[in-house]
Structures are given as C-alpha cells and as structure tokens.
C-alpha cells in the first residue's frame, strides 16, 4: 500500500468531517451522514489498487490533487472562507470573500 495515498485519504476524510460538522450557534449539532464519505472511500480504494498495480506515483498525485480540490470545492472551503472573513474582516469599500457556491448540477440530495 502506498503511504502517500493513505495519508491523502485520511486528509480528505478530515477535511470532509471538519467542513461538515455543524458549528455552535447554528441550530442542532450533528455529524455528517456516513454516505458523504462513500465517494471518498471508493475513489481512494481505486487509487490504492492502481498503486498496487505499479503506478504508485500517478495514484499519489491523483490523491493529493483530490485533496486540493476538496479544500477548494468541498464543504471545508466554505468554512475556511467564513473563518477568513471573521478573523480579517474586509476594509471599507471592499467586499468580503464569498464562499464557494453549492453544487447544483443535480446528483443525489
């Protein structure tokens, strides 16, 4: 098993969890649904198989590219944008950073 792919997997799981957990003061607190992790598990299992077949470097790069995309487009991206706006509010006449808009391409709810 490729350690880099495994590390990217756990980083992605961590980002998904941090971005999906309800924050205090935003109503009832709950953890994310287990189905939100299904795509991550399937993707990284495929990358582990590719790695075991001899393309470890390609699988590692694909895993870390997935983590970078997850930081920008996943639920963590909206959380980090809100944190930046809270810690460093924009000056007069400057609009705050806008969170990544939700994906409305269809899919399952």
Residue, then its C-alpha position, 0 to 999 in steps of 0.5 A: x500500500x502506498x503511504x502517500x495515498x493513505x495519508x491523502x485519504x485520511x486528509x480528505x476524510x478530515x477535511x470532509x468531517x471538519x467542513x461538515x460538522x455543524x458549528x455552535x450557534x447554528x441550530x442542532x449539532x450533528x455529524x455528517x451522514x456516513x454516505x458523504x464519505x462513500x465517494x471518498x472511500x471508493x475513489x481512494x480504494x481505486x487509487x490504492x489498487x492502481x498503486x498496487x498495480x505499479x503506478x504508485x506515483x500517478x495514484x499519489x498525485x491523483x490523491x493529493x490533487x483530490x485533496x486540493x480540490x476538496x479544500x477548494x470545492x468541498x464543504x471545508x472551503x466554505x468554512x475556511x472562507x467564513x473563518x477568513x472573513x471573521x478573523x480579517x474582516x474586509x476594509x471599507x469599500x471592499x467586499x468580503x470573500x464569498x464562499x464557494x457556491x453549492x453544487x447544483x448540477x443535480x446528483x443525489x440530495 
